[in-house]
Amino acid sequence: MSLLSIDVQYLSERLEDLLKIPSPTGYTDEVVRHVCAEIDKLGIFYELTRRGAIRARLKGRKQRPARAFVSHLDTLGAQVKALKDNGRLEVVPIGCWSARFAEGARVNVFTDSGAYTGTILPLKASGHTFNTGVDELPVGWDYVELRIDAYARSKGDLDRLGVEVGDIVAVEPQSEFLDNGFIVSRHLDNKAGVAVMLAAMKAFVDAGVTPTVDLYWLFTIAEETGHGATSILPAEVASLIAIDNGTSAPGQNSDEFGVTVAMGDETGPFDYHLTRKIVALCKENDIKHQKDVFRYYRSDAASAVEAGADVRTALITFGVDASHGYERIHMHALRSLAELTSAYAQSPVEIARDASEFSDLKGFTHQPTEDAEQRLRPETDDPETEPTGE
């Protein structure tokens, strides 16, 4: 097995295109159409759920136990909560993000009559009027308002513009792709993960390589609000790997370079055998990697398990500085992730029992329980024949 060659320029171009398409949760139709068009160009089969989650498939040498990767197309955003008497808009967040990062953001407000640009501002925005009061204002969604770029000095003006409660607000990404490989933008979570998957799919097509087993590429549309991969997994999938952002911050072990393998998040540990297989693949293929545990984090993998899917789950990430804010990543991590997906998809299935949803104890896995010093001694008995990795 060898790593597939990743077209880094293609990866970068796909990410740049994705970032230009507004797609807060609940407003994802156009980004779905865009990704479907790209999958069409690759000549890969796909199908859509009613609401637009995408399930693409590369046929493998065997059908079961199938494997899947998942990333999400939706991003953070906001929604109009009320039309204010002063002609401004009260907004509430879509997804979990701080109003600290909303202050000063350029946005688009999507109404039934068309889109308007605007800016989210603190209630006290003028330093010439409020002086130090600007800095003394608390941080929170109750302390910001949206100024629309149209004649709007009253609630009546907003009514005439066609602005209504519930209208979707998309935040401009303000993307920068730097020559040194750094990428700075909002919404890298998780459009960078989508771009990684598209680049990996292209690598398989270009190389003409057939995966070990059927390989599904899932693109969900409501991860930021907790729904994610609740209703998109086919029954034959036994292992699901989410590709999303890691959190490069004090107290974390994530990094903007290489692959960060999540060992657990707020929903608990990821699958013991699948995560260790991922780490082993990184070592075997000289892919820079590190492990981390996330305290305030959940992904598509969590929503799939909570919906009742009996699958092994893992999370592989690109380290993000200032996650859910004005984020920064590095292309090295994105390329590393795409290479890792190619290694995993070509690797042998080690737990053959996973091909069946139910079976007896034969072929069931082991986890080490003996004393660490005992494990370091040379083997004196026959080697263990039961599987220990996915």
ZITA-V965147 format. One record per residue. N is the residue number from 1. RES is the residue in one letter. PHI is phi in whole degrees, -180 to 180 (NA if undefined). PSI is psi in degrees with one decimal (999 if undefined). Layout:
# ZITA-V965147
n->[N:N]
res->[RES:RES]
phi->[PHI:PHI]
psi->[PSI:PSI]
This chain:
# ZITA-V965147
n->[1:2:3:4:5:6:7:8:9:10:11:12:13:14:15:16:17:18:19:20:21:22:23:24:25:26:27:28:29:30:31:32:33:34:35:36:37:38:39:40:41:42:43:44:45:46:47:48:49:50:51:52:53:54:55:56:57:58:59:60:61:62:63:64:65:66:67:68:69:70:71:72:73:74:75:76:77:78:79:80:81:82:83:84:85:86:87:88:89:90:91:92:93:94:95:96:97:98:99:100:101:102:103:104:105:106:107:108:109:110:111:112:113:114:115:116:117:118:119:120:121:122:123:124:125:126:127:128:129:130:131:132:133:134:135:136:137:138:139:140:141:142:143:144:145:146:147:148:149:150:151:152:153:154:155:156:157:158:159:160:161:162:163:164:165:166:167:168:169:170:171:172:173:174:175:176:177:178:179:180:181:182:183:184:185:186:187:188:189:190:191:192:193:194:195:196:197:198:199:200:201:202:203:204:205:206:207:208:209:210:211:212:213:214:215:216:217:218:219:220:221:222:223:224:225:226:227:228:229:230:231:232:233:234:235:236:237:238:239:240:241:242:243:244:245:246:247:248:249:250:251:252:253:254:255:256:257:258:259:260:261:262:263:264:265:266:267:268:269:270:271:272:273:274:275:276:277:278:279:280:281:282:283:284:285:286:287:288:289:290:291:292:293:294:295:296:297:298:299:300:301:302:303:304:305:306:307:308:309:310:311:312:313:314:315:316:317:318:319:320:321:322:323:324:325:326:327:328:329:330:331:332:333:334:335:336:337:338:339:340:341:342:343:344:345:346:347:348:349:350:351:352:353:354:355:356:357:358:359:360:361:362:363:364:365:366:367:368:369:370:371:372:373:374:375:376:377:378:379:380:381:382:383:384:385:386:387:388:389:390]
res->[M:S:L:L:S:I:D:V:Q:Y:L:S:E:R:L:E:D:L:L:K:I:P:S:P:T:G:Y:T:D:E:V:V:R:H:V:C:A:E:I:D:K:L:G:I:F:Y:E:L:T:R:R:G:A:I:R:A:R:L:K:G:R:K:Q:R:P:A:R:A:F:V:S:H:L:D:T:L:G:A:Q:V:K:A:L:K:D:N:G:R:L:E:V:V:P:I:G:C:W:S:A:R:F:A:E:G:A:R:V:N:V:F:T:D:S:G:A:Y:T:G:T:I:L:P:L:K:A:S:G:H:T:F:N:T:G:V:D:E:L:P:V:G:W:D:Y:V:E:L:R:I:D:A:Y:A:R:S:K:G:D:L:D:R:L:G:V:E:V:G:D:I:V:A:V:E:P:Q:S:E:F:L:D:N:G:F:I:V:S:R:H:L:D:N:K:A:G:V:A:V:M:L:A:A:M:K:A:F:V:D:A:G:V:T:P:T:V:D:L:Y:W:L:F:T:I:A:E:E:T:G:H:G:A:T:S:I:L:P:A:E:V:A:S:L:I:A:I:D:N:G:T:S:A:P:G:Q:N:S:D:E:F:G:V:T:V:A:M:G:D:E:T:G:P:F:D:Y:H:L:T:R:K:I:V:A:L:C:K:E:N:D:I:K:H:Q:K:D:V:F:R:Y:Y:R:S:D:A:A:S:A:V:E:A:G:A:D:V:R:T:A:L:I:T:F:G:V:D:A:S:H:G:Y:E:R:I:H:M:H:A:L:R:S:L:A:E:L:T:S:A:Y:A:Q:S:P:V:E:I:A:R:D:A:S:E:F:S:D:L:K:G:F:T:H:Q:P:T:E:D:A:E:Q:R:L:R:P:E:T:D:D:P:E:T:E:P:T:G:E]
phi->[NA:-131:-66:-79:-76:-99:-80:-66:-64:-61:-58:-64:-66:-66:-64:-61:-64:-62:-66:-79:-100:-64:-153:-61:-49:96:-140:-114:-57:-71:-69:-62:-60:-64:-69:-61:-63:-69:-65:-59:-62:-79:75:-103:-69:-151:-146:-116:-77:-56:-90:117:-66:-107:-126:-102:-142:-104:-69:-103:-70:-134:-83:-124:-79:-67:-120:-145:-112:-142:-142:-117:-88:-81:-128:-67:-175:-152:-144:-69:-95:-160:-96:-92:-62:-87:86:-96:-117:-83:-129:-124:-77:-101:85:-102:-150:-84:-63:-58:-85:-80:-60:90:-71:-83:-140:-121:-104:-98:-108:-67:-101:137:-102:-126:-83:-174:-138:-87:-127:-67:-59:-109:-104:-96:-66:-71:-101:-102:54:-71:-62:-61:-81:-88:-67:-62:-96:163:-69:-74:-114:-128:-149:-105:-95:-84:-87:-158:-69:-149:-111:-156:-62:-62:-63:-64:-60:-66:-76:88:-78:-135:-58:98:-60:-84:-117:-106:-91:-63:-74:53:-80:-136:-107:-90:-64:-86:98:-76:-127:-119:-174:-79:69:-62:-83:-131:-68:-68:-64:-63:-63:-60:-65:-62:-66:-67:-61:-62:-62:-66:-64:-62:-84:66:-92:-98:-62:-60:-134:-51:-123:-103:-119:-108:-124:-99:-128:-147:-68:-66:-108:95:-87:49:-89:-80:-144:-129:-81:-76:-63:-76:-74:-108:-135:-126:-114:-84:-115:-154:-90:-98:-110:-84:-157:-54:89:-113:-106:-69:-145:-75:-119:76:-101:-102:-94:-79:-92:-173:-140:-66:-91:121:-69:-80:-57:-57:-76:-68:-65:-72:-67:-60:-63:-62:-64:-61:-66:-65:-110:54:-95:-55:-155:-152:-107:-153:-126:-107:-82:-118:-161:-145:-136:-57:-62:-63:-65:-66:-67:-66:-81:109:-74:-91:-128:-75:-125:-149:-136:-115:-136:-102:-66:-116:-88:64:-60:61:-130:-94:-87:-139:-136:-131:-61:-58:-68:-66:-64:-62:-64:-63:-64:-64:-62:-67:-67:-64:-66:-95:-76:-71:-81:-101:-112:-61:-58:-65:-68:-109:-69:-134:-159:-91:-76:-62:84:-70:-78:-119:-126:-66:-129:-74:-58:-59:-66:-63:-66:-80:-75:-61:-66:-114:-105:-62:-64:-63:-101:-77:-70:-128:-146:-65]
psi->[135.3:153.5:141.4:151.1:126.6:127.0:95.3:-36.2:-42.2:-44.8:-47.1:-43.5:-39.3:-40.0:-43.8:-42.3:-44.2:-39.3:-22.3:-12.2:115.5:131.9:50.5:152.7:130.6:-5.9:57.8:4.2:-44.0:-37.6:-32.9:-46.6:-40.2:-46.2:-38.6:-40.3:-37.6:-40.5:-36.3:-42.9:-32.7:-12.3:27.9:139.2:140.2:164.7:160.3:147.1:175.7:-42.5:-9.6:6.1:142.9:134.9:105.4:156.8:131.3:122.1:136.8:-175.8:-25.3:159.0:-39.9:152.0:117.8:158.4:157.5:145.0:149.5:138.4:166.4:143.3:-22.4:154.6:176.9:161.8:-152.5:172.0:143.1:122.1:-36.0:152.2:122.1:155.4:-24.6:6.7:3.6:172.7:133.0:135.3:154.0:153.5:148.2:117.1:178.1:103.5:157.1:140.8:-18.2:-38.7:-12.4:-31.6:121.5:-4.7:136.4:139.7:168.0:130.8:119.5:110.2:169.7:-19.2:0.6:177.6:146.8:141.2:164.6:-176.5:136.3:124.9:152.5:155.0:-32.7:94.1:-18.9:112.4:-30.5:-17.2:-45.3:-8.6:-126.9:-11.6:-23.7:-42.3:-18.7:-8.9:132.4:161.4:130.9:162.6:-18.4:-10.5:16.9:161.4:160.1:122.1:114.1:144.5:65.2:166.8:105.6:91.9:2.2:168.0:-35.9:-38.7:-40.9:-39.1:-43.8:-29.4:-13.9:13.6:134.1:157.3:135.5:-10.8:144.5:139.1:120.4:134.0:131.4:136.1:-28.6:54.6:143.4:125.5:108.4:153.8:-24.1:7.5:-13.0:145.3:125.0:125.9:157.9:159.5:17.7:-29.0:103.3:35.3:-23.8:-37.9:-38.8:-44.5:-37.9:-45.9:-42.4:-40.7:-38.3:-40.2:-43.6:-38.0:-40.2:-42.9:-46.9:-38.7:-13.5:29.6:136.8:126.6:162.0:-46.2:170.3:135.9:119.9:141.3:110.6:133.0:111.6:169.3:5.8:37.0:-38.3:-18.4:11.5:-1.7:-51.5:-129.7:51.6:-26.0:42.7:-10.4:128.1:158.1:-28.3:-11.8:125.1:-20.9:131.2:122.5:118.1:138.9:114.5:-168.6:144.5:166.8:100.0:99.3:162.7:134.3:-3.4:159.7:7.0:161.5:148.3:-5.5:143.0:-169.0:131.8:117.8:117.7:126.0:-17.9:160.0:-162.5:-15.3:-4.8:-174.1:147.8:170.2:129.4:-49.3:-39.1:-42.6:-38.9:-30.0:-41.5:-45.1:-41.4:-39.5:-38.1:-44.3:-44.5:-28.7:14.1:41.6:119.2:134.9:162.3:161.2:154.4:161.4:131.4:130.3:-45.4:73.9:136.9:158.5:-175.3:-30.9:-41.8:-44.0:-33.4:-45.6:-41.9:-25.0:-5.2:5.4:125.4:75.8:151.1:137.1:151.0:164.7:119.4:138.8:158.9:129.0:129.4:126.8:133.6:51.7:143.6:22.2:-135.3:96.8:159.5:136.2:-179.7:143.8:-26.3:-40.7:-40.1:-43.8:-41.3:-40.7:-43.8:-39.2:-40.9:-40.1:-37.5:-37.4:-44.5:-43.9:-24.1:-7.7:154.2:153.7:122.2:-18.8:83.3:-28.9:-24.9:-12.4:-21.2:140.2:-33.5:143.1:-177.7:-166.6:-15.5:127.9:0.6:152.5:165.5:153.7:138.8:137.6:-10.8:164.4:140.7:-40.9:-35.7:-38.5:-26.8:-14.6:154.2:147.5:133.4:-19.6:-179.6:142.7:148.7:130.4:-12.7:151.6:149.2:3.8:157.6:999]
